[in-house]
Amino acid sequence: MTREEILEKSRSENQNKDYADLEAQSKAALVAYYAGFVFCSICAVLEFIFKRTVNAGVWVILFGMLSTAFLVKYIRLQKKHELFVFTAYLFGFCFNVVLFLLQLMGKIN
């Protein structure tokens, strides 16, 4: 095989995907997860300091995003680690949905 044939075969197998771009997107998503957690934590702390309450709605959104991301990763990669992390985030999501609904109904602050 010539060099050109190898490159052409590689391009067809990789469907012209730019792996540097995919890696950058993966890193950006990871940083966004952590940033979202930090922002939610800051909001929760400030709300607790000034209002003595914590809005579970913020956490519903964060845990919903994270559980969805890990569910998609599990479906695509079939790795048990991804399923475990998805389950943990799903538990956090469900817990906060219940808290959020109780807050909306005025049962808790």
C-alpha positions in Angstrom: 0.0 0.0 0.0 1.2 3.5 -0.8 1.1 6.3 1.6 -1.8 7.9 -0.3 -3.8 4.7 -0.1 -3.3 4.4 3.6 -4.4 8.1 4.1 -7.4 7.6 1.9 -8.4 4.4 3.8 -7.9 6.3 7.1 -10.1 9.2 6.0 -12.9 6.9 4.9 -12.8 4.9 8.2 -12.8 8.1 10.2 -15.5 9.8 8.0 -13.3 12.9 7.8 -13.7 13.6 11.5 -11.1 16.0 13.0 -9.9 14.2 16.2 -8.3 17.4 17.6 -11.8 19.1 17.3 -13.5 16.1 19.0 -10.9 16.1 21.8 -11.4 19.9 22.3 -15.2 19.4 22.5 -14.8 16.6 25.0 -12.5 18.8 27.2 -14.9 21.7 26.9 -17.8 19.6 28.0 -15.8 18.4 31.1 -14.9 21.9 32.0 -18.5 23.0 31.5 -19.7 20.2 33.9 -17.3 21.5 36.6 -18.1 25.1 36.0 -21.9 24.3 36.2 -21.3 22.6 39.5 -19.3 25.6 40.8 -21.9 28.1 39.6 -24.8 26.1 41.2 -22.8 25.8 44.4 -22.2 29.6 44.5 -25.8 30.3 43.9 -26.9 27.9 46.6 -24.5 29.3 49.1 -25.5 32.9 48.4 -29.1 32.1 48.5 -28.7 30.3 51.8 -26.7 33.2 53.3 -29.2 35.9 52.2 -32.6 34.0 52.3 -31.8 30.9 54.5 -33.2 28.7 51.7 -31.8 26.7 48.8 -33.7 26.5 45.5 -33.6 22.9 44.4 -34.5 23.9 40.8 -30.9 24.9 40.1 -29.8 21.4 41.2 -32.5 19.8 39.1 -31.1 21.4 36.0 -27.5 20.5 36.8 -28.2 16.9 37.7 -30.5 16.5 34.7 -27.8 17.7 32.3 -25.2 15.5 33.9 -27.4 12.4 34.0 -28.3 12.9 30.4 -24.7 13.3 29.4 -23.6 10.1 31.1 -26.6 8.1 29.8 -25.6 9.0 26.3 -22.0 8.1 27.0 -23.2 4.7 28.4 -25.3 4.0 25.4 -22.5 4.8 23.0 -19.6 3.2 25.0 -21.4 0.5 27.0 -19.0 1.0 29.9 -20.2 0.1 33.3 -18.5 3.1 34.9 -20.7 5.4 32.8 -23.8 3.5 33.9 -22.8 3.8 37.5 -22.2 7.6 37.2 -25.4 8.0 35.3 -27.3 6.2 38.1 -25.7 8.4 40.8 -26.6 11.6 38.9 -30.1 10.2 38.2 -30.6 9.7 41.9 -29.5 13.3 42.5 -31.9 14.5 39.8 -34.8 12.6 41.3 -34.1 13.7 44.8 -33.9 17.4 43.8 -37.1 17.1 41.7 -38.9 15.9 44.8 -37.4 18.8 46.8 -38.3 21.3 44.1 -41.9 20.1 43.9 -42.2 20.3 47.7 -40.8 23.9 47.6 -43.3 24.8 44.9 -46.2 23.5 47.0 -44.9 25.4 50.0 -44.3 22.3 52.1 -40.7 23.2 52.7 -38.5 26.3 52.4 
